[in-house]
């Protein structure tokens, strides 16, 4: 028999729940991610409690005893959630599940504690700690999840063919855990994912993208995307990224594999930033290359316009995956559209005008854009890599110098449309827009200074050239 292991209950809330269930003769256990994370030395603020009977009734007892105000009850699911300091505790009754072939929503029945452990996705998430008086703190581990933790292995309590067919989202969850924890998925489970890959079609895009976001936020997100590729899930959930795979060779000329390049850029970004949307920009920065790839005898392979097309594809991809249709999408789109601009500054003489325009177009996102561009340098040639990064350092210095001088980053038009109409006594018309754009371009090109006096004088000059007359003349 395996050695019985006892775990000290460190959280105050667990000690109090243990006292409450003892007073009321209730059977309950801590289960899932919180238990797993104890052994991984990971901080966890989410605690799942499974009880024999009603999870809602136990939550009500705990809330009443501890005076908890923030309690949410989900009667349709038989669950309740309360907040205790900065910890979220969820209560559910032990249950067993069965599935209809065309849905990942289970048919739920009351079950034993063993039934509840058996329905868990992975052995490392089926481990539980007793809250009961007679074996308080005892680790209940029927599937040897503790050994899988030590071996960094992901296995399912049930036959993985059943586990993944019943709830196909678990296929992506396996990859997400492998990516987050740097674990290996059991080869039997890998084969089961490949066998059930088409079942992912019954899962909503919202649930899929939730897991993808967690993969993206992993320390080394390429692990997850390589597993999505290995298991054949990638073309079903992210065909645009799949389309970047492969190397074509014509007349002895080849291009790089843009799929692996993208993953390297993503990993590079992840060393610099935890920002989810900057990481999405890394994933999508070259997404237009598959559709713009052309071969020319002199130039070899080109991807002209992939930045502009990629910007349009960002909108389509965000819409399909149910990602936010707001400023976050516009931020990613902007970085994708602009990611070649700093590179062009590296490869040519850097003029103040070009820098001003980049500052104007990137605005407050200029630092993120530069971080993306630096991550985009994935050459294995150390000398070439060093040269590019040094050049980008010079561009950053030039950006800072021009910004301090011209204040373009937080640019506001020094002359408003209202002032133009008031000055020349005209109503809204094409002339107003033309004058505003001419003033903007003159400032960006360095023809006039970025202040009211210079812009006003330039406006008067433009008005006269167009044939407008001052209102009070």
C-alpha positions in Angstrom: 0.0 0.0 0.0 1.2 3.5 -0.7 2.4 5.6 2.2 -0.4 7.7 3.7 0.6 11.4 3.3 -0.8 14.2 5.5 -0.8 17.8 4.5 -1.0 20.7 6.9 -3.9 23.1 6.2 -2.2 26.4 6.0 -5.1 28.5 4.9 -7.2 29.9 7.7 -10.4 29.4 5.7 -9.7 25.6 5.3 -9.3 25.2 9.1 -12.5 27.0 9.7 -14.4 24.9 7.1 -13.0 21.7 8.7 -14.4 22.9 12.0 -17.8 23.6 10.5 -18.1 20.2 8.7 -17.1 18.5 12.0 -19.8 20.4 13.9 -22.4 19.4 11.3 -21.2 15.9 10.6 -20.6 16.6 6.9 -18.0 14.9 4.6 -15.9 17.2 2.4 -12.5 17.5 0.7 -10.3 20.1 -1.0 -9.7 18.9 -4.5 -8.1 19.9 -7.8 -5.7 22.7 -8.7 -5.2 24.0 -5.1 -3.9 20.6 -4.0 -1.7 20.2 -7.1 -0.2 23.6 -6.6 0.8 22.8 -3.0 3.3 20.2 -4.4 4.4 22.5 -7.2 5.0 25.4 -4.7 2.7 27.6 -6.8 0.6 30.2 -5.2 -3.2 29.5 -5.7 -6.0 31.7 -4.6 -8.8 29.3 -5.9 -10.0 26.5 -3.6 -12.4 23.9 -4.7 -14.4 22.0 -2.0 -16.3 18.9 -2.9 -18.8 17.5 -0.4 -21.1 14.5 -0.1 -24.5 16.1 -0.5 -25.3 19.7 -1.4 -22.4 22.1 -2.1 -24.8 25.1 -1.8 -26.0 24.0 1.7 -22.4 23.7 2.9 -21.6 27.1 1.4 -24.6 28.6 3.2 -23.4 27.1 6.5 -19.9 28.5 6.0 -21.1 31.9 5.0 -23.4 32.1 8.0 -20.7 31.0 10.4 -18.0 33.3 9.0 -20.2 36.2 8.2 -19.3 36.2 4.5 -21.1 38.8 2.5 -19.9 38.0 -1.0 -21.5 34.7 -1.8 -22.8 33.7 -5.2 -25.1 30.7 -5.7 -25.5 28.9 -9.0 -28.5 26.6 -8.4 -28.6 25.3 -12.0 -25.1 23.9 -11.5 -25.4 23.0 -7.8 -22.4 25.2 -6.9 -21.7 28.2 -4.7 -18.8 30.6 -4.5 -17.6 32.8 -1.7 -14.7 35.2 -1.2 -12.7 35.1 2.0 -10.0 37.8 2.1 -8.3 37.4 -1.3 -9.2 33.7 -1.7 -12.1 32.4 -3.8 -13.7 29.2 -2.5 -16.1 27.1 -4.6 -18.4 24.4 -3.2 -19.9 21.6 -5.2 -21.6 18.3 -4.3 -19.8 15.1 -5.3 -21.2 13.9 -8.7 -20.8 11.6 -11.6 -21.1 12.5 -15.2 -22.2 11.0 -18.5 -22.1 12.7 -21.9 -24.2 12.9 -25.1 -22.1 12.4 -28.2 -23.1 15.8 -29.6 -22.5 17.9 -26.5 -19.7 18.5 -24.0 -22.2 19.4 -21.4 -22.5 16.5 -19.0 -25.6 14.8 -17.6 -24.9 15.2 -13.9 -26.0 12.9 -11.1 -25.2 12.8 -7.4 -22.3 10.5 -6.8 -19.7 9.2 -4.4 -16.4 10.9 -3.7 -14.7 8.2 -5.8 -17.1 9.1 -8.7 -16.1 12.7 -8.4 -12.4 12.0 -8.5 -12.9 9.7 -11.5 -14.6 12.4 -13.5 -11.5 14.8 -13.2 -9.5 15.6 -16.3 -6.0 14.6 -15.1 -4.5 12.6 -12.3 -2.7 15.6 -10.9 -6.1 17.4 -10.7 -7.8 14.4 -9.0 -5.8 14.6 -5.8 -7.7 15.7 -2.7 -7.1 16.5 0.9 -9.5 15.4 3.5 -11.2 18.0 5.7 -12.9 15.3 7.8 -12.1 14.9 11.5 -11.0 11.3 11.4 -8.4 11.8 8.6 -7.9 15.5 8.5 -5.2 16.6 6.1 -4.8 13.1 4.5 -4.0 13.1 0.8 -6.5 11.0 -1.2 -4.7 10.1 -4.4 -6.2 7.0 -6.1 -4.6 7.5 -9.5 -1.0 8.2 -8.2 -1.1 11.8 -9.3 1.8 12.6 -6.8 4.0 10.3 -8.9 2.9 12.1 -12.1 3.8 15.4 -10.5 7.3 14.2 -9.7 7.7 12.8 -13.2 6.1 15.9 -14.8 3.6 13.8 -16.6 0.0 14.4 -17.7 -2.3 11.4 -17.6 -6.1 11.0 -17.4 -7.8 9.0 -14.6 -10.0 7.3 -17.2 -9.1 5.9 -20.6 -8.0 9.1 -22.5 -10.2 8.1 -25.5 -13.2 8.4 -23.2 -12.0 11.5 -21.4 -11.3 13.5 -24.6 -14.3 12.2 -26.5 -16.7 13.1 -23.6 -15.2 16.6 -23.2 -13.0 17.6 -26.1 -12.0 20.9 -24.4 -9.8 18.7 -22.2 -7.5 18.1 -25.2 -6.6 21.7 -25.2 -6.5 21.8 -21.4 -3.9 19.0 -21.5 -1.8 21.2 -23.9 -2.3 24.2 -21.7 -1.1 22.5 -18.6 1.9 21.0 -20.5 2.7 24.6 -21.6 2.2 26.2 -18.2 3.9 23.6 -16.1 6.4 22.4 -18.7 5.0 18.8 -18.3 5.0 16.0 -20.9 1.7 14.6 -22.1 1.5 10.8 -21.8 1.9 9.3 -25.3 -1.3 7.3 -24.9 -3.0 10.6 -24.3 -1.3 12.2 -27.3 -2.6 9.4 -29.5 -6.1 9.8 -28.0 -6.1 13.5 -28.8 -5.1 12.7 -32.4 -7.9 10.2 -32.6 -10.5 12.6 -31.2 -9.3 15.8 -32.9 -12.5 16.4 -34.9 -14.5 16.4 -31.6 -13.1 19.9 -30.9 -15.7 21.2 -33.4 -18.4 20.9 -30.7 -16.5 23.3 -28.3 -17.4 27.0 -28.5 -14.7 29.4 -29.6 -15.0 31.3 -26.3 -13.9 28.2 -24.4 -11.1 27.5 -26.8 -9.7 31.0 -26.8 -9.7 31.0 -23.0 -7.3 28.1 -23.1 -5.3 29.6 -25.9 -4.8 32.8 -23.9 -3.5 30.7 -21.0 -1.1 29.0 -23.4 0.0 32.4 -24.7 0.6 33.6 -21.1 2.9 30.6 -20.4 6.5 31.2 -19.6 7.5 29.5 -22.9 4.3 29.6 -25.0 5.9 27.9 -28.0 5.6 24.6 -26.1 1.8 24.8 -26.3 1.7 25.8 -30.0 4.1 23.0 -30.9 1.8 20.5 -29.1 -1.3 21.9 -30.9 0.6 21.3 -34.1 1.8 17.8 -33.1 -1.8 16.7 -32.2 -3.3 18.2 -35.4 -5.5 20.6 -33.4 -3.8 23.7 -34.8 -5.4 23.6 -38.3 -8.9 23.3 -36.8 -8.6 26.1 -34.3 -6.0 28.4 -35.8 -5.8 27.7 -39.6 -4.1 31.0 -40.3 -1.1 30.1 -38.1 -1.0 26.6 -39.6 -0.8 28.2 -43.0 2.6 29.7 -42.1 4.2 26.3 -41.8 6.7 25.0 -44.4 9.6 26.1 -46.5 9.4 26.5 -50.3 12.5 26.3 -52.5 12.7 27.5 -56.1 15.9 27.9 -58.2 18.0 27.2 -55.1 16.3 30.0 -53.1 14.3 29.3 -49.9 12.5 31.4 -47.4 12.4 30.7 -43.6 9.6 28.7 -42.0 7.4 31.5 -40.8 5.5 29.3 -38.3 8.7 28.5 -36.3 9.9 32.1 -36.7 6.6 33.3 -35.3 6.9 31.0 -32.3 10.5 32.3 -31.7 9.2 35.9 -31.8 6.5 34.9 -29.3 9.0 33.4 -26.9 11.3 36.4 -27.3 8.4 38.7 -26.4 7.5 36.6 -23.4 11.0 37.2 -22.0 10.2 40.9 -22.0 6.5 41.3 -21.3 3.5 39.5 -19.7 1.1 41.6 -21.7 -1.4 39.2 -23.4 -2.1 41.6 -26.3 1.5 42.3 -27.0 2.0 38.6 -27.2 -1.0 38.3 -29.6 0.7 41.0 -31.7 3.8 38.7 -31.8 1.7 35.8 -32.9 0.0 37.8 -35.7 2.8 40.1 -36.9 3.5 37.9 -39.9 0.1 36.3 -40.3 -0.3 37.8 -43.8 2.8 36.2 -45.2 1.0 33.0 -46.4 -1.3 35.0 -48.7 1.4 37.4 -49.9 4.2 35.0 -50.7 5.6 35.4 -54.2 8.7 34.2 -56.0 10.8 36.5 -58.2 13.9 35.4 -60.2 16.0 38.3 -59.0 14.6 39.0 -55.5 13.7 35.5 -54.5 10.8 35.1 -52.1 8.9 38.2 -51.1 6.0 39.0 -48.8 5.1 42.5 -50.0 2.1 44.0 -48.2 1.9 41.3 -45.5 1.8 44.0 -42.8 -1.3 45.7 -44.3 -3.0 42.4 -45.1 -2.1 41.2 -41.6 -3.8 44.2 -40.1 -7.0 43.3 -41.9 -6.7 39.6 -40.8 -6.4 40.7 -37.2 -10.0 41.9 -37.3 -11.2 38.6 -39.0 -9.3 36.4 -36.5 -10.4 38.3 -33.4 -14.0 38.1 -34.6 -13.9 34.4 -35.3 -12.2 33.5 -32.1 -14.6 35.8 -30.1 -11.7 37.9 -28.9 -12.4 41.5 -27.8 -13.7 43.8 -30.5 -12.4 46.9 -28.8 -9.2 48.9 -28.2 -7.3 45.7 -27.5 -8.0 44.5 -31.1 -7.1 47.9 -32.5 -3.8 47.8 -30.4 -2.8 44.4 -31.9 -3.9 45.6 -35.4 -1.8 48.8 -35.1 1.4 46.8 -34.1 0.9 44.3 -36.9 0.5 47.1 -39.4 3.5 49.1 -38.2 5.9 46.3 -37.3 8.0 46.9 -40.5 8.4 50.6 -40.0 11.2 50.7 -37.4 13.0 48.1 -39.5 12.9 50.5 -42.4 14.5 53.1 -40.2 17.3 50.7 -39.3 18.0 50.0 -43.0 18.1 53.6 -44.2 19.2 57.0 -43.1 16.9 58.0 -40.2 15.3 61.4 -40.9 13.5 63.4 -38.3 10.4 63.4 -40.6 10.3 59.6 -40.7 10.7 59.4 -37.0 8.0 62.0 -36.4 5.5 60.0 -38.6 6.3 56.8 -36.7 5.8 58.5 -33.4 2.5 60.0 -34.7 1.2 56.7 -36.0 2.3 54.6 -33.0 1.6 57.2 -30.3 1.7 55.7 -26.8 2.4 52.2 -28.2 5.8 53.1 -29.6 7.7 51.3 -26.9 5.7 48.1 -27.4 6.2 48.4 -31.1 10.0 48.6 -30.6 9.9 45.6 -28.3 8.0 43.6 -31.0 10.5 44.7 -33.6 13.5 43.7 -31.4 11.8 40.3 -30.7 11.4 39.9 -34.5 15.1 39.5 -35.0 15.6 35.8 -34.8 18.8 35.3 -36.8 21.1 32.5 -35.5 24.0 34.6 -36.8 25.2 36.2 -33.6 27.0 39.0 -35.4 24.0 39.9 -37.5 21.7 39.7 -34.4 24.0 42.1 -32.5 24.2 44.5 -35.4 20.4 44.7 -35.7 19.8 45.2 -32.0 22.4 47.9 -31.9 20.7 49.6 -34.8 17.4 49.4 -33.0 19.1 51.0 -29.9 20.0 53.9 -32.2 16.4 54.2 -33.4 15.1 54.2 -29.8 17.6 57.1 -29.1 16.4 59.0 -32.1 12.7 58.4 -31.2 13.4 59.9 -27.7 15.4 62.8 -29.1 12.6 63.8 -31.6 9.8 63.2 -29.1 11.5 65.5 -26.5 11.9 68.2 -29.2 8.6 68.0 -31.0 6.2 66.3 -28.6 4.6 64.3 -31.4 3.7 61.2 -29.3 0.8 63.0 -27.5 0.1 65.1 -30.6 -3.1 67.2 -30.6 -3.8 69.5 -33.6 -2.8 73.0 -32.6 -5.5 74.3 -35.0 -9.1 73.0 -34.7 -11.7 72.7 -37.5 -13.8 75.1 -35.5 -11.1 77.8 -35.6 -10.6 77.3 -39.3 -14.3 77.8 -40.0 -14.4 80.8 -37.6 -11.3 82.4 -39.1 -12.6 82.2 -42.7 -16.3 82.4 -42.1 -17.1 79.0 -43.7 -19.3 76.1 -42.9 -18.0 72.5 -42.7 -16.6 71.6 -46.1 -13.6 69.9 -47.8 -11.4 73.0 -47.3 -11.5 72.5 -43.5 -10.2 68.9 -43.7 -7.6 69.8 -46.3 -6.2 72.6 -44.2 -6.1 70.4 -41.0 -4.2 67.7 -42.9 -1.8 70.1 -44.5 -1.0 71.6 -41.1 -0.4 68.1 -39.7 1.8 67.1 -42.6 3.8 70.3 -42.3 4.5 69.6 -38.7 5.4 66.0 -39.3 7.7 67.0 -42.2 9.4 69.7 -40.1 8.2 72.6 -42.3 6.7 74.4 -39.3 7.0 74.0 -35.5 4.5 72.1 -33.5 2.9 75.2 -31.8 -0.2 77.4 -32.2 1.6 80.4 -33.6 3.4 78.6 -36.4 0.3 76.6 -37.3 -2.0 79.7 -37.3 0.4 81.5 -39.6 0.5 78.5 -41.9 -3.3 78.3 -41.9 -3.7 81.9 -43.0 -1.2 81.2 -45.9 -3.1 78.1 -46.9 -6.4 79.9 -46.8 -5.2 82.6 -49.1 -3.8 80.1 -51.6 -7.1 78.3 -51.7 -8.9 81.6 -52.2 -10.5 81.9 -48.8 -11.0 85.4 -47.3 -10.5 86.2 -43.6 -13.9 86.7 -41.9 -13.1 90.1 -40.5 -11.4 91.6 -43.5 
